[in-house]
Amino acid sequence: MLMLATVIGVSCATQTFANDMRIVALARPTSDLQLVALEGMKFKLTADKLQNRSYVAIKSQDGDVLFSEFVINRNGRYAKVFDLSMLTDGNYTFVIENGSEKLEKPFVIATEVKRTVTPAGK
């Protein structure tokens, strides 16, 4: 089993998004999975070298599937923008099943409250 761990942290105004990448496969991984922060709580998920009819999902920490689709792919590349602003605080995972390969990109959504002090006028 091959495991690759990378930690990425992104802070968006009052939201925190942290994740790591785990690649689990019986053979050497053939796909790359990347998550890039856009404005607000929008993120672009990309994957390369996908086989035709790969499965993409977002799952909650309880394993509930919140989004799923099968990718009918001719060029092997997948890219999609996800708006995660409607998700409540918690742990989630992007999952791509590509043949015998399973790629996971866990992430956490947590609300932060920031307090500041400013001088008041006379």
Secondary structure as UniProt FT lines:
FT   STRAND          7..12
FT   TURN            13..14
FT   STRAND          15..20
FT   STRAND          22..24
FT   STRAND          33..37
FT   TURN            40..41
FT   STRAND          42..47
FT   TURN            52..53
FT   STRAND          54..60
FT   TURN            61..62
FT   STRAND          65..71
FT   STRAND          78..83
FT   TURN            85..86
FT   STRAND          90..98
FT   TURN            99..100
FT   STRAND          101..111
//
